[in-house]
Amino acid sequence: MHRFTTACTALVLAALGSVSIAAGSGDEKTRRVDALFKHWDRSDSPGCSLGIVREGRLIYEHGYGMANLEHDIPITSETVFRIASTSKQFTAMSLLLLEQDSALSLDDDIRKYLPYMPDYGRPISIRHLVQHSSGIRDYEGITSLQGVADEDAYIQQEVLELLARQKALNFAPGERFLYSNSGYVLLGEIVARVSGKTLRQFVDERIFRPLGMRVSLIRDDHTEMIENRASGYAPLEDGGFRSAESHFDLVGDGNVFTTVRDLYRWDQNFYHHKIGGENAAESQHETLVLNDGRNIPYAAGLEIGAYGGLRFVAHSGSWVGFKAQLLRFPEQRFSVICLCNDESANPTALALQIADLYLADQFETTPKRPVVVAHRDEDPAAPAAEFAAKEGLYREPVTHAIARVTAGGPGLLVDQGWERSAYAPIGHDIFRSADRDVGFTADLVFAEKKRAAPERFQLVQFAELSLDFERIDPYSPSLDELKGYTGTYYSEELETTHRVYLEDGRLYLKYRRSPQTPLQPTLKDQFTLNAMRVEFERESQGGVSGYGIWYDRAWSVRFARRDP
């Protein structure tokens, strides 16, 4: 069982409530930092634990809000948070340490260690997994299509068996960058097979203990108790919060539980190289180069970029009520650690705003920030005729993503199936994220309109390949056409059955826990269901034979029609 902090320390911290420690912690900068967290700094809300690091010192740490609402436990500097995908850098470092041990090479074919994985015709290397260029479908998307929910018990072996059944990749290895939690689950399994220890044991022995990260652990059993652990929460539409929890016992892609103070110790290793030395640190910062030579700013569990002309290293995390960000500016020896237990929080945006305060006199260029509008009302239509002219339905041909663009708010509202995002004009045919809470911004860049050509725009996002959308004419199938899609469909890869049925003139796709939302037609034989894209296929005689689903980071998952 994980070694707990002493009962005495826990009692003292609980008595103190939200704690801030720093030399001169009452200065103007820290007061402005506290103002950023004002929304959470109360006794009826979850919140965040914050650490600011400068020149090797944890100069400010503070707890805002509650670690547990049911028992009135405040967040302190010793509160333990799930850090979700921020965990990936520890898995990546584990592989680098094993490479230093000459136990493996990042260029090894993963089937050398995971022989049950399919042969897709081209080898998938460990490096492909580390840098999210393997093409392996993300298990979160495919388990959702099975009807699996976060609160279901789901173990590592089940995910490994599911991945072994996948007959196709999203794309050829090294062809694209597409974030895949599956890759890091497989990396955790490789660490275990090569080292003879669980990933939890390996990381504890080779990283956590040597760095003095006495509280940190990888939880591989959701029933395990962790002292001082925060509970995760999601806001309710009518106010208040609901508890958010996961029973997924998966490791590699997440499930590190830690504190601000322990992450400070990890942050300092990137300067002092106590673990792995300089070689491992350099390797962990090597960014992805695709087959065609394009460079993507993702390294080994780390994103590398520039903000205000200053190089940064970061990674966020988001899972079941928890949000995390560890943002470091190495040349300035400045870092922000922000861990939250409110699903609506955006620690990336908060960390960047803190960087704005502390690094303002060091920026070499004006930081690329979201456009802040006077109000956040997204409903009224934007008045400009040029905005209305861009309204319509757009499709991206590679990912099959669908975007519904409407004029509204500060300029344009874009809905890709989960929520609408607001964009404000910043130049001719260029729009930028229009919400302070966005974090890293996204731009919509519309191409110059050519006669008789459809409207086009490019979606440009940090650390992602740009997506090229083209306006399409919506399709309205007849009732008889809709009837032709109804039936039962089965996926061998998912071992799951779906049912398509007609009700009140609308087409529905039914499976365990599926949303009660009708399929929305986009093109002939193509529909959307929230962020899911369903594309029906036909046999040579013209009848519907099955469909493929593009959902999240799982593309073209096949379902075959079962009934005559």
N, C-alpha and C positions, 0 to 999 in steps of 0.2 A: 504494500500500500504506500501511496505517496507520503513523504515525510512532511508533516504539518508544521506550520509556524507555531511558536509556543503560545499556549493559552493566555499567558500574561500579555504578550504583545497584542494579541487579538482583542483582548478586553480593553486595553488602553486605547487602541485605535478606534474601537467602536464607541468609546466614550468621547473621543475627540470629534467624531463625525468627519466631515470633509476637511482634509488637511492640506495645507500648503506650506512648503518649506523652501526657502531661498534666502540668500543674502540680499537684502533690499527687496523683498518680495512685494512691497507695497508701492513700487515705482509706477510711473505712468504706463509703461509697456504692459506690465502684468495686470494693471487695472483694465486696460483695453482688451487683454486676453480674456479676463474674467467676463467682460461684457459680451464676448462672442459666445459664451456658454450660459448666458443668463437664462435662456429658454429652459435649460435642464437643471439649473441650480435651485432646486426646491424639493420639498419632502414628499410630493405626490407624483413624481416623475422619475423614470430611470434616467441615466445620464452618462457621463464619461469620466475617465481617469486620464489625466494629461501629464506629460513630462516634456520639458524643454531642456535640451542639452546644448551647451556651448563650451568650446575649448576643453572638452573632456569632463566637464562638470554638469551634473544634473541641477541646473540653476533654478528650476521652478517645477514643482509638481503639485497637483491639486485634484481633488475629487469633487465632482458636481453631480447632484442628484442621488438616487438610491440604487444600491446594489440589489435589494429585495424589497418590493413594495408591500408584500404580505406581512413581513415581519419588521418593517420600518428600519432596515439596516442601510446606513449610508455608504456611499462609495468613498473609499480612502485610498491612500497610496499603496496599500497592501491588498486591495481587492483583486481577485483573480478573474481574468476574462478569457473567453474563447476568442482566438484571434483568426479563425477561419483560414482563408488562403494566404494570409501573412505567414502562415506556417510553412509554406512551400520552400522558403529559403533554407530552412533547417534540413529538409529532405534533400535539396540540391547539394548542400554542403556535405551531407553524408556520402553522396556518390563521389564527390571530389576527394573526400578523405580515403575512400576505398580505392580510388584511382591512384592516390599517392602511395597506398599500401601495395600497389601492383596487383590488386585482387580483381580488377576489371579495367576496361577502357570505355570512355564515353562513346567511342565509335563502334563498340561491339553491337552486333545484332541482338535485339532483346530476346529472340527465340533461343539464344544460347543459354539463357537463364529462365526463360518462360516458354518452354517448348510447346505448351498447350495453345499458345496464341497462333492464330491462322497465318498461313503464308499468303501474303497479298501480292506476290509477284515481284515486289521490290522490298529490300530489307528496311526495317525500322530500327534505328539506332537508339541507344540510351540518350544520346544528345538530342535526337528528335523529341523524345518525351520531355526532357528537361526544358527545352525551348518552345514547346507547344507547336511543333511543326510535323507531328507524326501523322495527322489525319484521322486518328482514332476518335470515334464518337465519344462525346462527353456523357458519362453515365447519368448525370442529372437529367438530361433530356430524355434518354431512353427509359429510365426508371419511371419518369413522369408518364410516359406513354403506356406503361404497365399499370398505372394507377397507384403507384407507390407514393406515399406522403411522408413528409419529414418526421412525423411522429411514429411511423412504422419502425419496427425492429428490422435492421438490415445489416448484415455482417459482411466482412471483407470477402469471404469465399463466394458469396452470392454475386457480388459485383465482378469478381474474377471470372466466374462461370458465364455471366452475361456477356462480358467482353469477348470471351473465347468463342461465343456463338455468332458474333458479328461478321457477316460475310463480305462486307465492303467497308472502305474508308470514306471519309468525307472528301479526301483528295489524296494525291500521291505524296509520300513522305518528302518533306522539304519544299513542297510546291507553294504552300501558304503558311501563314501564322493563324492559328485558331486556338484560343485558350481551351484546354481540355483537362478537367480534373481527373479523368481516367488515366491520363499519362502519369500523374503523380501518385495515384494509387498503385500503378504498376511499378513505379520507381521504389515505393516503399516495400513492395514484395521482392524486388531485386536486392535491396539492401539486406532483407531478412535471409534470402537464399544464399547470398555471398558471404555474409558475416556469421551466419549461424545464430543470430540473435534477432529478436523482434526489432522493428524500427524504434519502438519506445525505448528498449534497452540500449540500442546502439547510440541514439541521440543523447540519452541520459549519460552514458559512460564517456562519450567522445566530445560532447559539446556542452551540455548543461552543467555537469559537475565541474569540469575543468574551469569553466568561466564563472563559477560561483552562482549560477542561476538556480538557487536552492528551492524555489517554489515551482518552477516550470516543469511540465510533464506533457507527454502525449497520452491522451486518454483513449484507450482502446476498448473500454467497457463502459457503456453509458450509465451503468448502475453504480459506478464508483463514486464515492463521496470525496469532494475536494473542499477543504476548509477555506472560508473566505471567498467562495466562488459567487460571482454575480449571476443572477438569473437574466435570461433574455426576454425582451418584451417587444410587442408590435402595437402601434397605436390603433384604436378603434375609430371608425368614421364619426361616431357621435360623441367622442371624447373618452378618456380613460385608455386603458391598455389591456391586452390579453397576454398571457404567458406564451412564449415561443420556445419550443424544445425540439431536439432531434434525438432519435434513437439509432442513428447510423453509426455503427462501430467501425468506421473506416479510418485508415491512417495514410499519411503520405501527402494527401492534398489539403489536409486541415487537421483539426482536433488537437492542436497545441493549446494548452491553457497556461497563462502566464500573467505577469504584472508589468507595470511601467518600469519598476526598478530593475527587474530581470532583463527586460528588453534594452534598457540602458547598458547593461553589461555586454549584451550581444552587440549592440551598436558600436561599442568601443573596440570590439575585436577587429573591426574593419580598419582600425588605425594601428593597433598593436599586434595583430596577427598571432595571438596566443594559440588559436586553433587553426591548423592548416597552413600557417605561415603565409608569406607573400604570394607564393605560387597559387595556392588555393583561392586567395582573395582575388588575384588577377583573373583566374579562370571563372570565378563566379560572376565577374563583370563582363565577360565576353558575350557580345550580343549576337543575335541570330542573323545569319546570312542565308537567304533562300537559294534554291537551285539556280535561279536566274540572276543572282548577284544582288538582289535588293536586300537592304539591311533593315531589320526590325529592332526597335529599342527594347527588346526583352532578352535578358541574359539567363542566369541560372537561379530562378525563383526571385528575380529582381527586375524592376523596370528602370531603365536608364534614360534620362532625358535632360532637357534644359528648361529652366524657368527664369525669366528675367535675364537670360544670358548666362545663368549659373547652372552648372551641371548638378543634377540631383540623382539619387538612387532611392527607390521607393517600392513598396508593395502594399496593396490594400487587402482587406478581407471582409466578407459579408456572408453570414449564415445564421439562420433562425434567431433573429433578434439581436445579433451581435454585429458590430462594425469595427474595423481596425485600420490603422495606417501607421506605418513607420517610414518617415520621410527624412532623408539625410542629404545635406549639401556638403560633400566631403572637403572641398577646398576651403570652405568657410568654417569647417568643423562645427556645424550646426545641425541639430536634428529635432524633429518633433515626433513624439510618440502619443498617439491618441487612440484610446480603447473605449468603445461605447457599448451599452446594452439596450439601446433604443434603435429599432429597425429603421426609423425615419431619419436618424442622424447621418451626417456625411462627414466622417473624420478627415477625408482627403481635402474637402473644401475648407474645413476648419484649420488643418495643418498648413495649407497654402496661405490662408489669411494671417496665420501667426508668422509665417515666413515674411509676408509683406511688412509686418511690424518690425521685425528684428533685422531684416536684410535690406531694407529700403535704400540705405545709402551705399549698398554694394551691388545692386542690380546694374548690369551692363546695358540692358535694353528694357523697355517697358514690358512687364509680365503680361502674358496673354490671359486675361481674366474674363469671366462671364460678363455680359452686358447686364447691368443692374437697372431695372426699370422702376418707375415711380410706384407702381402697384403690381400685385401678382394676380390680378383678375384675368383669367385666360378666356373668358366667355365672349366679351364684346368683339365684334369683327374689327380688324384693323381697317382704317378708312382708305388707305391708298389703293388705287386701282391696280397698281403693279403687283400688290400682294394678292389680290383676288385673282389676277390672271395666272397665278402659279398654283391655284387650287387644283386638286385632282388626285388620282390614284397612280402610284408609281411602283415599279418593280425592279429589283436588282437581279440580274440573270444568273449570277454564280451562287449566291446564297439563297435565292428565291424569296428574299425579303420583300414584304409589301409595306409601303408607306402611304398613309392618307394625309395629304397636306391641305390645310384650310387656312384662310386668313383669319387672324385673331390675335388678341393680346398685343404684344409689342410689334408684331409683324406676321410671322407664320407659326402655326401649330402643327407638329408632326407626330402622327400616331402610328407606331409600328406594332401595335397589338397589346402592349402592356400598359403604357400610360402616355399621355400627350406631353411632348417637350416643346417649350417655347423658344423661338429664335427671333432675334432683333436684327434689323439691317445695320451693317457696318460699312457698306460700300455698295457699288453697283452690282446687283445680283449676288451679293455675299451676305450671309446671315450667320450670327453667332449665338451660342447658348445664352439664354436670357434669364438666368436664375443664379443668384449668389451661391446656392447650395450645390451647384453642378460639380465643382472640383475642377478637373481638367476639362477644358472647353471642347466643343465640337462645332464645326463650321459646315454650313450648307453653301455650296458654290454652284450656282446655276450657269450652265453653258449659254453662250450667246445663241439666241433663238434663230434658227435657220428656217427659211420658208419651207412649208410642207413637212418639216421634221418635227418629231415630238419634243416636248419640253424635257430637259435633262438636268439633273443635279448630282453633284458628288458630295458624299458625306465623309468628312475628314475628321478622324478622331485620334487622340494620342495612342500610340502603341498598336494601332490597328491598321490593316490595309484599307485604303479608301474604297468606298462602295459607290458604284455608279448606277444611279436610278434613272429609269426612263418612264415617262408618262404612258399609261395604257388606257384604253377605252374599257370601262367596266362592262361586264357581260351579264345579261339577265336571262337565265335559263327558264324555259317554260316548265309548267307543272309536270308534263310528260317526261321532259328531260330529267327533272329531279327524281322522278320515280325510278328512272334507269340506274341511279346510283345506289338505291336501297339494297340492303343485304348484309350478310355476315362476312367479315374479313379476318384473316389470321396471319400473324407474323411468326415464322419459325425462329427468327433471331431473338424475339422478345418472349416467345411462348405465351402470346397474349391474343385474345379475341376482341375485336371491335364490332359494333353494330351501327349501321347507317340506316336511319329511318326518317320518314316524312310525317310531319305533324303540323296541322293548320297552315299548309302551304309552304312550310319551311323544312329545310334539311338539317338533321342533327347527327352528330357522331357521338356514340355512347360507349363508354368503358368505365371501369371502376374509378370513381371520384372525378369523372370528366365534368367540366362546367356545363351548366344547362343554358348554353348559348348556341344559337343557330349558326351553321356554316354560312359565311358571307361569300358570294361569288365574286371572282375577280376577272378571270379569263375563262374561256371554254374549258371545262373539266378541271378548273382550279378554284379552290376556295381557301378562306382563312377562318381560323377559330382562335380568336385573340391573337397571340403571337405565333400560332401554329399554321403552317401552310400545307394544305392537303391537295395533292395532284393525282387525279384519277387517270388510269391507263386503260386502253381498249385493245381487244383482240382484233385479228384481221377482219372478222365479220362485223366489227363495230360495237360489240357489246363490251360493257365494263368488266375488266378482268382483275383489277386491283387498284391500289394506290400507293404512292410514296408520301411520306411525311417529312417535312423539314421543320425541326423544332429545336430552338435554342442552338446548341452546338452539335446537334445530331442531324445529319442530312440524309435524305432519301432512304428512310427506314421503310422497308417493303412490307406491304400487307396484300395477301392474295385472297380473292373472292372464294368463299367456301361453298355457297349455295349455287344451284344450277343457273 
